[in-house]
Amino acid sequence: MGKAVWASARSALQVVALLVGVVVPAGAAGIPLDETRGVFTHAPVLEATAPAIVSVVASGVVRASVRAVGLAKRGQSEGSGVIIDAAKGYILPSHHVVNGATSVAVVLQDGRALDAKVVGGDVITDIAVLRISPADLTAIPFGDPTTLRVGDFTEAQPL
């Protein structure tokens, strides 16, 4: 069996094993083991990154889709974003969510709703940049890109 076929089969077996509750070694599954509870979990990563995830609500003239170039409608568009700079209040949402909006609001995990300003965006990559007034924000932690190699498994890690 070729390496690619085996890797695909192994991934499928891991999914089946997890669905039926079979314990898969951490190295094989690629999921960290919480030895105190005996379960594989991404919970520490999610707990560390959740405060940096925001909801984005755009109102006014919004573009329906990146693929539907020129298609616009009056109304509201909703999506999510991630705080990348807590000190300056920079957030990255999808461009199609805020493109052409006359007003944008950001809702933080703690329930605060803040007005946001669109400061940039790119339709091709579907990424925009918002700015909010920084007030006790948490940014997503970034790793050191100089240590990464093609094929490395990456995710946000708690600081």
N, C-alpha and C positions, 0 to 999 in steps of 0.2 A: 504494500500500500504506500503511495507517495506521501511525502511529508505534509503537503497541503491538504490532501484528502484525510489523512489521519488527524490533523489538527481540527478540521471541520467536524469529523466524526466524534472526536473527543469533546469538543464544545457542545455538540448536540447531546451526548451522553451526560455531560455535566448538568445541562438544563433539565433533562429528564430526572436525573438523580436528585437534584434540588427540589423538583416539583413533588417527588414522592418521599422526600425527607431522608434520603440516604446521605450519609456524611461523606463528603469529598475532601481529600487533603487540601490544605490551603494552597500549596504550591501548584497543584493541578487546576484548581478553580480560579486562582488569581485573586481570591478574596481573603482579606485578613481574618485571622481567627482571634476571637475574644476568648482567651483561655480561661478567664474567670467564669464565663457563662457557658463555654463550650459551643459557641455558635459562630458561624462566619457572618461578618457584618461590615457594612460601610457606615454604620451609625456615627462613629466619631467624626468622620469626614463631613457627613451631612450636618451634624450639630455645629461644626466649626464654620461651615460655609453658608448655612441658612440665613444668618443675619445680613449677608451681602446680596441676597436675592430680593428683587423688588417687583411689584406689579406696576405696569405702565398703562395709563389710560389717556388716549389722545382723542380730542374732539375737534370738530370742524370739518374741513375738506380732507378726507383721508383716502389714500390709494388702496384699492381693494386687494391688490396682489402685485408682487414683483413681476410675475409673468403677464399680468394684464396691464401692460404699459398703456398709460393714458386713461385707464378706467378709474374714475374717482366718484365718490359719493359723499353726501353730507351725512354726518352721524358720528359714531364713536368706534374706535378701534382699541382693542386691548391686547396686551402681551406681557412679557416679562423682561427683566434686564438684570444686570449684575453691576454692583458698585466696584469700580476698579481703582478709585482714588478717593479715600474717605476725607482727606484734608481739603481737597479742592471740590469735592462733590460730583465727580465724573461717574457716569453710568453708561453702560453699553446695552442698548436694546436692539431689536431688529428694526432695520430701516423702514420696512413696509408698515410697521405699526404707527410710526410718527410722521411719515412722509406727508407733507402738506397740511399737517394739523395746525389749527389756530391756537389751541391750548393743550398742554400736556401736564399730567399730574403723575406723581410717583407715590406709591403706597409702600411703606417699609414694613418689615416683618413685625415690628412692634405696634403697627396700626396707624402710625403717623402718615398723613397725606401732605405732600409738599408739591408746590408748583415747580415745574421743570422747564428749562429752556433748551431747545434743540440747537446745538452748536456745530453740528456737522453730520454728515452721513454719506453713505455710498450705496447706490442701488445695486451695483454688481455683486458686492459681497454681502449685501443686506444687513449692514451694520450701521448704526447711528451712534452719536455721542450726545448725551444729555448732561446738563449741569443743574444741580440743586444747591441750595445754601447748605453748606456742611454744618451739621449739628449732631454730634455724637453718632457718626456713621461707622460702619464696619465694612472694610474692603475685602474682596476675595483675596486669599493669599496666593502668591505666585511662587513657583519654584525657580531654580536656576537653569535657564535654557541652555547654558553652555555645557551642562553635564548630560543632556539628553542625546539619545541616539535614535535613528529611525527604527521603529518597531517597539520602543519602550512603552510600557503601560504607564499612563499618567493619570492623575486625578489630583484634586486639591487635597492637601494634607493639613491637619491642624498645626498651628504654630507652637 
